[in-house]
Every structure is written in structure tokens, then in C-alpha cells.
Amino acid sequence: MKQWVILLSTGDVQAQVYSDVHPSMNATRSWNATWTAYEVPRFGDLAREKYVPVTGWVPDMALVKARLLAQIDDERETRQMTLLTTGGAKKYIYSRKSVEVDRSAGIVATVLDALSLTDRKAKYPYAAAEAALTGEKLSAVLKRFADGITSSGSAELIEAKAQIAKRAVKAAASETDAVKAATVIWKTS
């Protein structure tokens, strides 16, 4: 049994078939006069190769890059989704804590800790409530909030790594370079 690749007039692969005779002569298959069939030593990997008459199977950089870019996007999405917290209330609370951390940026710990109870509750309600319950200093609670945001808020880093990898894949001149460029070290801490 011989292996054949059938090309459309555009050069795209229509099919890869086993046949003892030329596919145009096979009575069980319909044949279009614009198609061309070539006997090949092996079937191609249509996810990454195209058939070029005389040359044979060659990497199709458009296919290779599209597959690698999709893999990067899928992995990025998976990693970023693990950072999100389910539940609307939690998301709201985390966003409010983030505002408190931003509001406290650049303020010396002694100044934060010296705020009146009224100012604490007005400017830092979540941190003030936790500090009151735990006995911690307001600055310590805000630092813990900030550390939590930094450690779990690596969505930005994941996004940046994905974008850098995607640019490198798009710029790659060979399949080897594209695969190497798509190998992202995702660890964020």
C-alpha cells in the first residue's frame, strides 16, 4: 500500500491516503481535476508541516507559530484563572483592600500607626477592622495585605511573560527557534 498526499490547487493538503493506485484512479473516491497527488514516503504532521512538491514535507511556520501561540494563551489563561477568587464578595473585598494598600503607599509606618480610630476607619476600613481584632499595628496589617497582593497578584507577571514569549515566537525564523521561544518559565516567585 502506497502513501499519497492530495493537494488542492492552492497547495493546501486536501487529504493523505493509502492507495495501491494513483488516487485519481481510485473508483471509491471522488476526484477533482484541480487536485494533484504525490506519492510520499510518510504522512505529514498537518499540525506543523506542509507538502512542497519536489522538496517534500517542510515545517509550515504559520502552523507552528499558531499552535505555539495558542499553547501560550491557554497556559496563561489557566495560570491567571488560578489567581482569581470565586465569589463576588471576595473579589470586591480584595479590590477594596488593594485600594487601601495603594492609599497607604509612601506613608511611614509610624504615621499610619498614629492615626486616630476615626481616620483609620475612614481611610483603611478593612485594615483597621483587622488591626482592632488582632491587636496588630495598622501598618503591619497593610503590609500583610500588600504582601498578599504581590504574591497572588502575579497576573501581571504572567501576562508579561506570555507577551514576551508570543513576540519571540512571532519573530522566530525556524521551528526550533519558535519552540524554544515558546518555552516560558512561568514561576512567578
FENNOR-V971568 format. One record per helix or strand. SS is the DSSP state (alpha for helix, beta for strand). FROM is the first residue (numbers start at 1). TO is the last residue. If there is no record, write none. Layout:
# FENNOR-V971568
SS;FROM;TO, SS;FROM;TO
This chain:
# FENNOR-V971568
beta;2;7, beta;13;19, alpha;23;25, beta;36;40, beta;49;52, beta;56;59, alpha;61;83, alpha;88;104, alpha;109;113, alpha;117;123, alpha;125;134, alpha;138;152, alpha;155;171, alpha;175;181
